[in-house]
Amino acid sequence: MEIFAGEPVYLRPLEREEVLASLDFFRAEPEVSANLTWVLPLNNVESQERWLREMRESDRDYVFAIIEAAGGRHAGNIGLHNIDPKDRDAELGIFLFPEFRGIGMGQSAIRRLLLWGFQVRNLHRIRLRVRAYNQPARGLYRKLGFTREGVLREAYFLNGRFWDVEIWGMLEHEWRGLYPEDRLPGTPSS
């Protein structure tokens, strides 16, 4: 089942093979997994399968595969985590395999997830955390219209030093103003 099909990507529920491909990639590229602010259980296949089951059963976490529309290849994963139904708030997480970076895949995937989060899940705020040294991600979030809301000073330790973690967010009314064309069929644009 495709979710919000389009160019250059579409989103669909994450499958076991994609979880295992992600595990293999994180093991081979530890500097990439170091940029994730949520931690996958990287130790074995059984823990990955347990994690996937928990995600599928959760009403607070939704994870999707990012699929390249033209070739059908798995480009990465994206999700909303720790959804708070009272405050209508969630945390966005994303990773892309290297060959899919810098060509609009992340931007397209995030726009589709924002649409899903704001229109399907009725969220008021979508936030994310990014390590201060991750300049490409910070630039992408700025370009998409996220606002840098604050800094957790020296909150992450990597390679012998502490790094700041930035909090970025977008509110539903900001999203509506930035992307009036991003709507589900049959919903008003304002």
FIZAGU-376596 format. One record per residue (C-alpha): x, y, z; residue in three letters. Coordinates in pm, whole numbers, padded with zeros to 5 digits. Example, Ala and Ser with C-alpha at 12.3 -4.5 7.8 and 13.67 -1.06 7.14 Angstrom:
2
<node><c1>01230</c1><c2>-00450</c2><c3>00780</c3><res>Ala</res></node>
<node><c1>01367</c1><c2>-00106</c2><c3>00714</c3><res>Ser</res></node>
***
This chain:
190
<node><c1>00000</c1><c2>00000</c2><c3>00000</c3><res>Met</res></node>
<node><c1>00153</c1><c2>00330</c2><c3>-00109</c3><res>Glu</res></node>
<node><c1>00107</c1><c2>00638</c2><c3>00104</c3><res>Ile</res></node>
<node><c1>00108</c1><c2>00973</c2><c3>-00073</c3><res>Phe</res></node>
<node><c1>00259</c1><c2>00854</c2><c3>-00397</c3><res>Ala</res></node>
<node><c1>00446</c1><c2>01106</c2><c3>-00607</c3><res>Gly</res></node>
<node><c1>00782</c1><c2>01214</c2><c3>-00739</c3><res>Glu</res></node>
<node><c1>01054</c1><c2>01155</c2><c3>-00645</c3><res>Pro</res></node>
<node><c1>00941</c1><c2>00934</c2><c3>-00353</c3><res>Val</res></node>
<node><c1>00645</c1><c2>00769</c2><c3>-00190</c3><res>Tyr</res></node>
<node><c1>00601</c1><c2>00638</c2><c3>00162</c3><res>Leu</res></node>
<node><c1>00468</c1><c2>00300</c2><c3>00266</c3><res>Arg</res></node>
<node><c1>00471</c1><c2>00091</c2><c3>00583</c3><res>Pro</res></node>
<node><c1>00814</c1><c2>-00040</c2><c3>00669</c3><res>Leu</res></node>
<node><c1>00871</c1><c2>-00409</c2><c3>00596</c3><res>Glu</res></node>
<node><c1>01106</c1><c2>-00661</c2><c3>00756</c3><res>Arg</res></node>
<node><c1>01354</c1><c2>-00656</c2><c3>00464</c3><res>Glu</res></node>
<node><c1>01391</c1><c2>-00279</c2><c3>00492</c3><res>Glu</res></node>
<node><c1>01451</c1><c2>-00300</c2><c3>00866</c3><res>Val</res></node>
<node><c1>01723</c1><c2>-00558</c2><c3>00805</c3><res>Leu</res></node>
<node><c1>01878</c1><c2>-00348</c2><c3>00526</c3><res>Ala</res></node>
<node><c1>01883</c1><c2>-00053</c2><c3>00767</c3><res>Ser</res></node>
<node><c1>02050</c1><c2>-00269</c2><c3>01032</c3><res>Leu</res></node>
<node><c1>02319</c1><c2>-00379</c2><c3>00785</c3><res>Asp</res></node>
<node><c1>02379</c1><c2>-00019</c2><c3>00680</c3><res>Phe</res></node>
<node><c1>02404</c1><c2>00112</c2><c3>01038</c3><res>Phe</res></node>
<node><c1>02653</c1><c2>-00162</c2><c3>01122</c3><res>Arg</res></node>
<node><c1>02864</c1><c2>-00074</c2><c3>00816</c3><res>Ala</res></node>
<node><c1>02833</c1><c2>00304</c2><c3>00861</c3><res>Glu</res></node>
<node><c1>02841</c1><c2>00382</c2><c3>01235</c3><res>Pro</res></node>
<node><c1>02883</c1><c2>00756</c2><c3>01172</c3><res>Glu</res></node>
<node><c1>02536</c1><c2>00758</c2><c3>01016</c3><res>Val</res></node>
<node><c1>02373</c1><c2>00584</c2><c3>01310</c3><res>Ser</res></node>
<node><c1>02554</c1><c2>00834</c2><c3>01534</c3><res>Ala</res></node>
<node><c1>02339</c1><c2>01109</c2><c3>01377</c3><res>Asn</res></node>
<node><c1>02015</c1><c2>00936</c2><c3>01469</c3><res>Leu</res></node>
<node><c1>01863</c1><c2>01085</c2><c3>01781</c3><res>Thr</res></node>
<node><c1>01652</c1><c2>00772</c2><c3>01837</c3><res>Trp</res></node>
<node><c1>01834</c1><c2>00444</c2><c3>01874</c3><res>Val</res></node>
<node><c1>01749</c1><c2>00129</c2><c3>01686</c3><res>Leu</res></node>
<node><c1>01835</c1><c2>-00193</c2><c3>01865</c3><res>Pro</res></node>
<node><c1>02135</c1><c2>-00275</c2><c3>01648</c3><res>Leu</res></node>
<node><c1>02253</c1><c2>-00592</c2><c3>01814</c3><res>Asn</res></node>
<node><c1>02067</c1><c2>-00868</c2><c3>01624</c3><res>Asn</res></node>
<node><c1>01792</c1><c2>-00963</c2><c3>01381</c3><res>Val</res></node>
<node><c1>01557</c1><c2>-01076</c2><c3>01659</c3><res>Glu</res></node>
<node><c1>01567</c1><c2>-00737</c2><c3>01829</c3><res>Ser</res></node>
<node><c1>01504</c1><c2>-00569</c2><c3>01492</c3><res>Gln</res></node>
<node><c1>01199</c1><c2>-00789</c2><c3>01432</c3><res>Glu</res></node>
<node><c1>01073</c1><c2>-00716</c2><c3>01785</c3><res>Arg</res></node>
<node><c1>01120</c1><c2>-00343</c2><c3>01720</c3><res>Trp</res></node>
<node><c1>00921</c1><c2>-00367</c2><c3>01395</c3><res>Leu</res></node>
<node><c1>00638</c1><c2>-00555</c2><c3>01569</c3><res>Arg</res></node>
<node><c1>00628</c1><c2>-00291</c2><c3>01842</c3><res>Glu</res></node>
<node><c1>00616</c1><c2>-00011</c2><c3>01582</c3><res>Met</res></node>
<node><c1>00329</c1><c2>-00184</c2><c3>01397</c3><res>Arg</res></node>
<node><c1>00132</c1><c2>-00227</c2><c3>01721</c3><res>Glu</res></node>
<node><c1>00199</c1><c2>00122</c2><c3>01851</c3><res>Ser</res></node>
<node><c1>-00042</c1><c2>00413</c2><c3>01823</c3><res>Asp</res></node>
<node><c1>00240</c1><c2>00649</c2><c3>01927</c3><res>Arg</res></node>
<node><c1>00502</c1><c2>00558</c2><c3>01664</c3><res>Asp</res></node>
<node><c1>00464</c1><c2>00526</c2><c3>01287</c3><res>Tyr</res></node>
<node><c1>00758</c1><c2>00435</c2><c3>01064</c3><res>Val</res></node>
<node><c1>00752</c1><c2>00433</c2><c3>00685</c3><res>Phe</res></node>
<node><c1>00990</c1><c2>00321</c2><c3>00414</c3><res>Ala</res></node>
<node><c1>01092</c1><c2>00595</c2><c3>00173</c3><res>Ile</res></node>
<node><c1>01069</c1><c2>00442</c2><c3>-00174</c3><res>Ile</res></node>
<node><c1>01222</c1><c2>00591</c2><c3>-00486</c3><res>Glu</res></node>
<node><c1>00927</c1><c2>00641</c2><c3>-00723</c3><res>Ala</res></node>
<node><c1>01121</c1><c2>00588</c2><c3>-01045</c3><res>Ala</res></node>
<node><c1>01302</c1><c2>00266</c2><c3>-00952</c3><res>Gly</res></node>
<node><c1>01116</c1><c2>00131</c2><c3>-00651</c3><res>Gly</res></node>
<node><c1>01435</c1><c2>00117</c2><c3>-00441</c3><res>Arg</res></node>
<node><c1>01433</c1><c2>00161</c2><c3>-00064</c3><res>His</res></node>
<node><c1>01587</c1><c2>00506</c2><c3>-00007</c3><res>Ala</res></node>
<node><c1>01560</c1><c2>00524</c2><c3>00372</c3><res>Gly</res></node>
<node><c1>01312</c1><c2>00541</c2><c3>00658</c3><res>Asn</res></node>
<node><c1>01101</c1><c2>00818</c2><c3>00808</c3><res>Ile</res></node>
<node><c1>00860</c1><c2>00828</c2><c3>01098</c3><res>Gly</res></node>
<node><c1>00672</c1><c2>01012</c2><c3>01365</c3><res>Leu</res></node>
<node><c1>00753</c1><c2>00906</c2><c3>01720</c3><res>His</res></node>
<node><c1>00620</c1><c2>00966</c2><c3>02070</c3><res>Asn</res></node>
<node><c1>00290</c1><c2>01100</c2><c3>01940</c3><res>Ile</res></node>
<node><c1>00112</c1><c2>01280</c2><c3>02221</c3><res>Asp</res></node>
<node><c1>-00264</c1><c2>01284</c2><c3>02151</c3><res>Pro</res></node>
<node><c1>-00337</c1><c2>01544</c2><c3>02421</c3><res>Lys</res></node>
<node><c1>-00079</c1><c2>01799</c2><c3>02305</c3><res>Asp</res></node>
<node><c1>-00104</c1><c2>01681</c2><c3>01940</c3><res>Arg</res></node>
<node><c1>00275</c1><c2>01671</c2><c3>01917</c3><res>Asp</res></node>
<node><c1>00521</c1><c2>01421</c2><c3>01763</c3><res>Ala</res></node>
<node><c1>00891</c1><c2>01386</c2><c3>01686</c3><res>Glu</res></node>
<node><c1>01007</c1><c2>01335</c2><c3>01328</c3><res>Leu</res></node>
<node><c1>01296</c1><c2>01101</c2><c3>01251</c3><res>Gly</res></node>
<node><c1>01452</c1><c2>01033</c2><c3>00910</c3><res>Ile</res></node>
<node><c1>01755</c1><c2>00870</c2><c3>00752</c3><res>Phe</res></node>
<node><c1>01852</c1><c2>00824</c2><c3>00387</c3><res>Leu</res></node>
<node><c1>02104</c1><c2>00590</c2><c3>00233</c3><res>Phe</res></node>
<node><c1>02399</c1><c2>00793</c2><c3>00089</c3><res>Pro</res></node>
<node><c1>02306</c1><c2>00752</c2><c3>-00277</c3><res>Glu</res></node>
<node><c1>01971</c1><c2>00922</c2><c3>-00213</c3><res>Phe</res></node>
<node><c1>02104</c1><c2>01229</c2><c3>-00032</c3><res>Arg</res></node>
<node><c1>02125</c1><c2>01574</c2><c3>-00184</c3><res>Gly</res></node>
<node><c1>01877</c1><c2>01505</c2><c3>-00468</c3><res>Ile</res></node>
<node><c1>01547</c1><c2>01607</c2><c3>-00310</c3><res>Gly</res></node>
<node><c1>01447</c1><c2>01271</c2><c3>-00164</c3><res>Met</res></node>
<node><c1>01460</c1><c2>01386</c2><c3>00199</c3><res>Gly</res></node>
<node><c1>01271</c1><c2>01705</c2><c3>00127</c3><res>Gln</res></node>
<node><c1>00998</c1><c2>01517</c2><c3>-00059</c3><res>Ser</res></node>
<node><c1>00969</c1><c2>01249</c2><c3>00211</c3><res>Ala</res></node>
<node><c1>00945</c1><c2>01506</c2><c3>00490</c3><res>Ile</res></node>
<node><c1>00676</c1><c2>01702</c2><c3>00306</c3><res>Arg</res></node>
<node><c1>00473</c1><c2>01384</c2><c3>00266</c3><res>Arg</res></node>
<node><c1>00516</c1><c2>01299</c2><c3>00634</c3><res>Leu</res></node>
<node><c1>00416</c1><c2>01652</c2><c3>00736</c3><res>Leu</res></node>
<node><c1>00099</c1><c2>01615</c2><c3>00527</c3><res>Leu</res></node>
<node><c1>00023</c1><c2>01282</c2><c3>00693</c3><res>Trp</res></node>
<node><c1>00099</c1><c2>01412</c2><c3>01041</c3><res>Gly</res></node>
<node><c1>-00100</c1><c2>01732</c2><c3>01015</c3><res>Phe</res></node>
<node><c1>-00397</c1><c2>01604</c2><c3>00814</c3><res>Gln</res></node>
<node><c1>-00433</c1><c2>01237</c2><c3>00906</c3><res>Val</res></node>
<node><c1>-00303</c1><c2>01240</c2><c3>01265</c3><res>Arg</res></node>
<node><c1>-00438</c1><c2>01593</c2><c3>01332</c3><res>Asn</res></node>
<node><c1>-00113</c1><c2>01704</c2><c3>01493</c3><res>Leu</res></node>
<node><c1>-00055</c1><c2>02062</c2><c3>01603</c3><res>His</res></node>
<node><c1>00326</c1><c2>02045</c2><c3>01619</c3><res>Arg</res></node>
<node><c1>00595</c1><c2>01829</c2><c3>01462</c3><res>Ile</res></node>
<node><c1>00940</c1><c2>01861</c2><c3>01612</c3><res>Arg</res></node>
<node><c1>01279</c1><c2>01706</c2><c3>01554</c3><res>Leu</res></node>
<node><c1>01621</c1><c2>01694</c2><c3>01711</c3><res>Arg</res></node>
<node><c1>01941</c1><c2>01741</c2><c3>01514</c3><res>Val</res></node>
<node><c1>02303</c1><c2>01736</c2><c3>01621</c3><res>Arg</res></node>
<node><c1>02460</c1><c2>02080</c2><c3>01577</c3><res>Ala</res></node>
<node><c1>02742</c1><c2>01938</c2><c3>01361</c3><res>Tyr</res></node>
<node><c1>02496</c1><c2>01792</c2><c3>01106</c3><res>Asn</res></node>
<node><c1>02498</c1><c2>02090</c2><c3>00870</c3><res>Gln</res></node>
<node><c1>02322</c1><c2>01918</c2><c3>00575</c3><res>Pro</res></node>
<node><c1>02025</c1><c2>01822</c2><c3>00795</c3><res>Ala</res></node>
<node><c1>02008</c1><c2>02166</c2><c3>00955</c3><res>Arg</res></node>
<node><c1>02004</c1><c2>02327</c2><c3>00610</c3><res>Gly</res></node>
<node><c1>01727</c1><c2>02097</c2><c3>00491</c3><res>Leu</res></node>
<node><c1>01508</c1><c2>02166</c2><c3>00795</c3><res>Tyr</res></node>
<node><c1>01558</c1><c2>02541</c2><c3>00753</c3><res>Arg</res></node>
<node><c1>01472</c1><c2>02515</c2><c3>00382</c3><res>Lys</res></node>
<node><c1>01154</c1><c2>02322</c2><c3>00464</c3><res>Leu</res></node>
<node><c1>01042</c1><c2>02598</c2><c3>00702</c3><res>Gly</res></node>
<node><c1>01114</c1><c2>02443</c2><c3>01041</c3><res>Phe</res></node>
<node><c1>01200</c1><c2>02690</c2><c3>01317</c3><res>Thr</res></node>
<node><c1>01498</c1><c2>02636</c2><c3>01543</c3><res>Arg</res></node>
<node><c1>01331</c1><c2>02642</c2><c3>01884</c3><res>Glu</res></node>
<node><c1>01618</c1><c2>02580</c2><c3>02119</c3><res>Gly</res></node>
<node><c1>01940</c1><c2>02405</c2><c3>02207</c3><res>Val</res></node>
<node><c1>02021</c1><c2>02127</c2><c3>02450</c3><res>Leu</res></node>
<node><c1>02375</c1><c2>02236</c2><c3>02526</c3><res>Arg</res></node>
<node><c1>02641</c1><c2>01966</c2><c3>02509</c3><res>Glu</res></node>
<node><c1>02375</c1><c2>01697</c2><c3>02532</c3><res>Ala</res></node>
<node><c1>02542</c1><c2>01438</c2><c3>02309</c3><res>Tyr</res></node>
<node><c1>02886</c1><c2>01278</c2><c3>02343</c3><res>Phe</res></node>
<node><c1>03064</c1><c2>01157</c2><c3>02027</c3><res>Leu</res></node>
<node><c1>03429</c1><c2>01103</c2><c3>01936</c3><res>Asn</res></node>
<node><c1>03565</c1><c2>01239</c2><c3>02260</c3><res>Gly</res></node>
<node><c1>03362</c1><c2>01558</c2><c3>02285</c3><res>Arg</res></node>
<node><c1>03017</c1><c2>01690</c2><c3>02370</c3><res>Phe</res></node>
<node><c1>02789</c1><c2>01835</c2><c3>02102</c3><res>Trp</res></node>
<node><c1>02482</c1><c2>02054</c2><c3>02119</c3><res>Asp</res></node>
<node><c1>02148</c1><c2>01907</c2><c3>02011</c3><res>Val</res></node>
<node><c1>01908</c1><c2>02152</c2><c3>01846</c3><res>Glu</res></node>
<node><c1>01529</c1><c2>02130</c2><c3>01867</c3><res>Ile</res></node>
<node><c1>01343</c1><c2>02236</c2><c3>01552</c3><res>Trp</res></node>
<node><c1>00967</c1><c2>02247</c2><c3>01508</c3><res>Gly</res></node>
<node><c1>00681</c1><c2>02330</c2><c3>01277</c3><res>Met</res></node>
<node><c1>00324</c1><c2>02416</c2><c3>01376</c3><res>Leu</res></node>
<node><c1>00023</c1><c2>02311</c2><c3>01173</c3><res>Glu</res></node>
<node><c1>-00073</c1><c2>02669</c2><c3>01080</c3><res>His</res></node>
<node><c1>00286</c1><c2>02736</c2><c3>00967</c3><res>Glu</res></node>
<node><c1>00273</c1><c2>02425</c2><c3>00748</c3><res>Trp</res></node>
<node><c1>-00059</c1><c2>02539</c2><c3>00597</c3><res>Arg</res></node>
<node><c1>00097</c1><c2>02875</c2><c3>00509</c3><res>Gly</res></node>
<node><c1>00414</c1><c2>02724</c2><c3>00365</c3><res>Leu</res></node>
<node><c1>00251</c1><c2>02442</c2><c3>00166</c3><res>Tyr</res></node>
<node><c1>-00105</c1><c2>02537</c2><c3>00072</c3><res>Pro</res></node>
<node><c1>-00091</c1><c2>02290</c2><c3>-00219</c3><res>Glu</res></node>
<node><c1>-00012</c1><c2>01994</c2><c3>00010</c3><res>Asp</res></node>
<node><c1>-00359</c1><c2>01861</c2><c3>00091</c3><res>Arg</res></node>
<node><c1>-00534</c1><c2>01528</c2><c3>00092</c3><res>Leu</res></node>
<node><c1>-00802</c1><c2>01493</c2><c3>-00177</c3><res>Pro</res></node>
<node><c1>-01128</c1><c2>01650</c2><c3>-00063</c3><res>Gly</res></node>
<node><c1>-00986</c1><c2>01867</c2><c3>00212</c3><res>Thr</res></node>
<node><c1>-00997</c1><c2>02248</c2><c3>00210</c3><res>Pro</res></node>
<node><c1>-00676</c1><c2>02442</c2><c3>00162</c3><res>Ser</res></node>
<node><c1>-00744</c1><c2>02681</c2><c3>00449</c3><res>Ser</res></node>
***
